């Protein structure tokens, strides 16, 4: 199986924490849409005929596209690829874009899953992040989506912001669990370089992330989600049984995927490539029938390190058999480096599978680095 990711690089306004590639000007939207279609055609053989079990429109804010514009993209994908029955087809959406009329139009497209960027149900949090929607829209859009038949929903939340105390974080979680949203992605606020938030922190206009608060709220999340019957199947992702995100699971399980659009990444098992992160350059290249990307052939060490990083983040963990297939020396290295984490309870071994314990999830990145070659 394989997946296609389409990057729609437009937003109404810039969130203070965001370091993704996007533009707040829609002047190039039509030209960009044409370029996306051209790239899909030029890259039709990248996945070597593998059937698609997921199509994901991210960004940016893909909900800024109309249903007719989305239909153009789906038409060319379905022409050139085999899409399996019940494939997961996701649209990332902002709450302020999801009104009744828009949702009705989206129901006429192949989209069967919405990933909604709520981030918080608190006005103070949303203002701090510079989100385009307000607290009322945050809650109303979920009910609207459910009423219009979008039962397969995912909601994004952010914790660890200076404006969010534990009581507000608990309230945010309660709203999602009360509505029985099948999938939840939760991310700790991160101050990324060269973002507005990075500037504000350096200028003393915003507080840096309180690591103790962030860790505490993550632990609250783990406990609360477990009590609500959600599987913690990846460090930042929680789902009711049967509702794991297929597209993101493809990433974590090292399945092949094609990334279309400026800054989008692709992976074919042995190399990774990424498109130019510039709308004008991307559009110009495609108008000339060319692809504008850089490519990296992955070394054995890189493949091992990526497997450790992604595997440890999931409930599927790291399999000694797969490590041995990469190179038997990696197996010996892994077992030696893992011993200390087995002894302190941060790693759990079941036969040939190694997974993080609940305590280990708080240290996932550090543990992975210690296991790298």
N, C-alpha and C positions, 0 to 999 in steps of 0.2 A: 504494500500500500504506500501511498504518497500523499502529499498535500501541496496546495498552492496558497501563498500569502500575497495579498495585494496591498501595497502601501499607498494610502490616499493622503498626500502631504498638505492638507489644508485644515486650518482651525479658525474659529471666530476670533479668539484671542489667546495669548500665550499664558499657560499656567506657569506660575513662578518656579516650580520644581522640575519642569520638563526639559529633558535634553534630547528628545527625539527630533528627527528632521521634519520640519513643517513650515508653512508660510501662512500668514494671516491675510494675504491678498489672494482673491479668487480670480484674478485677471487671466491666469493661464489655465484655468480649470478645463476648458474645452480642449485645448491643445494637449494637456496632460492626459486626458481621457483617451484621445487618439493615440498618444504615445504608449499608454498602457496596453492598448489593443495590439499595437504593432509589436510590442515586446512579447506578448503572449504568443503571437504567431511565430516570431523569430526563435522563441525558446520552446517550441512545441515538442522537440525531441529530447529536451534536457532530462526528463523523468523516464526516458526509455520505455514509454508505453505503460508504465505502472498505473493501475487504476487509482483514482483519487477517492480517499475517504474523508477528506476535509478541504474546504475552501474557507479562507479567513480574510476578511477585509478589515485592516487595521490602519493606524495612522499616528498622528493626524486625527481627523474626525471624518470617517467615511460616511457617517449619517448626514453629512452636508450634501451628498450626492442624491439626486432624485431617483425615484424608482425606475424611470426610463433610462437614466444614465447607468444605473446598476444592471439593468437588463441587457445593455450593450455588452458589458463585460462578461456576464454569464453566457450570453449567446456564443461568443467566440471560444470560451472555455469548454462548453459542452460540444462544440463542433470539433475540437481538436483533442479532447481527452475523454476517456471513459470515466464517468462519475458513478460510483457504486450506489445501489439503492440505500436509502437512509443515511447518505453521507451527511456529515455535520457541516453546515454552511452558516458561518457566523458573521455578523456585522457588529463592529464596535459602534456604540452610539452614545451621544451625550443626552442627558435628560431633557435639555431645552429644545432638542430636535424632535422629540417623540410626542407628537400630538396624535389625536385620533385619526385624522385624515392621512398623515404620513404612515402610521402603523397599518392602516387598511391597504395602502398602496404597497407597502413592503410585503404584505401577506400574499400579494400576487406575483412575487419574485420567488426564486428558489430558496431564499433565506429562511432558515428554520430555527435559528438561535440568535439571541441578542446578548452582547456583552456590554453592560451599561456602566459608564464611568460615574458612579454616584460619588465616591470618595468619602463623603460624610453627609449626614442629615442635619448638621449644625451650620447655621449661617456664619458664625464666627470662623469655623474651619474653612468653609468655602471661600470666604473673603480673603483669608490668609493665603490660600492656594491660588487665588485669582481665577477661580472656576467661573464659567459663563452662566451656570444655572444657580438657582437659589434653593433653599431648604424645602420649600413647598413643591417645586418641580422635581426635586430628588425623590420624594415619596410618591407623588402623583404619577410619574412616568411608569413606575412598576405596576401599579394597578391598571393603568391604561394598556400596557403591553399584555398583561394577563387577560384582560377583558377582550382583547383583539386576537386571542388565540396563541400568543407566544408563551407557551408553557415552559419551554427550555430556555431559561434565563441564567445569565451569570452577572454578578454584581461585583464591581471593584470598590474596595475600601482602603483608605490610608490611615495608619495609626502612627503615633509618635510625634504628632505636630505639637508645637508649643501651646496652641489654643485648645487642645483636646485633653481634658483630665480623664481619669479612669471612669468616672460616672458617664461622661459623654461617649466614651468608647463602648461601654456596656450598652448604652442606649442605641448606638449605631448597630451593634451586633443583634440586639433584640428585635429591631425592626426587620432585619433581613430574615432571621430565623422564624419570626412570627408569620411572615408571608410565605414561608416554606420555599424560598428561592433555591433551586436545585444545585447551584454552583456559586462559589464565593472565592474571589481572589483578593488577598489582603497583603498590602505592601507597607513596609516601614518607610517613613519619610527619609529620603536620602538627599543630601546636599550635593548635587552633581556640579562638577566644574563648569564655569562659564554660563551658568543659569542665573536668572534674576535672584533666586533664593541664595545662591552662592554670594552674589554681590551684597545682598542685604545683610547676610551673616557677617561678612568681612567688614562692612560699614557699621556694624553694631545696631542695625535697624531690625534685625530678627535674631531670635535666640538660636543657637546651634541645637542639634538634636540631642536630647537627654537620653543617653544610652540606657540608663537604669529604667526610665519610664518606658522606653521602647521595648526592652526585654520583658518588663512586667506586663505590658499590654499584649505582647505576643503570647505569653504564657496564659493570660486570660482568654485569648482567642482559642488556643489549643483546647483548654478545658471546656469552654463554652460550646465550641463546635462539636466536640466529642459527645457532650451531654445532649446535644440536639440531633445526634444520629448521623453526623457528617464524617466521612473518611478524610483524614489528613493525608492525602495521597502525594503531595509535593509540598515543599517548604512553605510556599505562599498560597497554596490552593487546597480548597476543601470542597467536597461534593457529596451529595446523597448517593448511595449505591446506584450504579448504572448511569451516572451523569458526569463521569470524568471527562474533561475537555479532550476530545480526540486530537484536535490539531496540535495543541501544546504537548500532548503525550507523544505525538510523533517526534517532536523536537527531543524530548527527554529520552526516548527510546532509540534515537539515532536513525530514524526513518528518513528517506530522501524527501526533500521539499524544494520547491521553486519559489523564489521571491521575485515579485514583479513590482516595479515602481522605484523612484529615487530612494536610495539608501537601503533598499531591500536586500536581504541575504538569501543565498541558496546553498544547498548541501547535497552532494551526491554519493556520500559514503567515503570518498577519498580526497575530495577537495572542497573548498569553500570559496564562494565569490560574493562580492557585494557591489551593488550599483552606486554610481556617483550620487552623492548627497547634495545635489544642486538641480533644482527644477529646470532651469533654462538649459543647462548642459545636457540633462537627460532628454529633454524634448528635442533639442537640436540633433543629438546623435540618432535618435529613433527616426526623425524626419529624413535622415540620410540613409536609413536602412542599417544602422550600426547599433551595437550594444556598448554602453559605457560602463565598464565594471573593472574591478581588480580581482585577481584570483590567487589563491594560495593552495598549493598541494600540501596536505597534512602529513607530517612525519609520523612514524610509529609512536614516538613519545607524545606528540600532540593528540593523537587518537586515544592513547591511554589516559592522558590527563583529562580530556574532555569526557571520556566515559566515566571516570571517577567523579568529576564535578557534577555531571547531570544525574548519574545513577544514585549517588548518595542523597540527592535532594528528594528522591521519590520512595514510595513504599516498595518498589521493585528492587531497590538497592543495587549493589554491585555483585556480580556473579563471577566466582573464581574461574569457571569454565570459559567465560568470555574473555577474561583477562589473560588466561593461558593461551587462548587462540591468537591474541595479539603477539605475545611472546612469552615463553615460559619464565624468562628472567623477571618479567613484571609480576608474575604470581608470587615469586619468592620475595620480591621487594614489598609488595602489598602486604603480605602476611607479616613480615617483619615490622613494618611501620604501623600496622593496625593493632599490634599486640597491646600497646599502652592504652589505646582507646577501648579495647575489649576489657582490660583490667579495671579501668575507671568507670565503666558502665555507659560510655558515650556511644559505643558501637555494640550491636547485637549480631551474633552469628547463628544462623540456622542452616545447618549443613554447609552448602557452598555459597550461601547468600549472606551478604553483610548489609545491614541497615542501621540508620541512626536511631538511638533511643530518643525519648522526648527531651531529655537533657541535652543530648547531642545535637538536636536540631538548632539549639541556640548557638552552637559553635560550628555549624556546617562548613562554612568557608575555611575556617582555620584547620579543621580536620582534613578537608580535601587537600589543602595545600601541603600538609604533612605527608600525605599519601602520594603526592605527585613525584614524578621522576625529573 
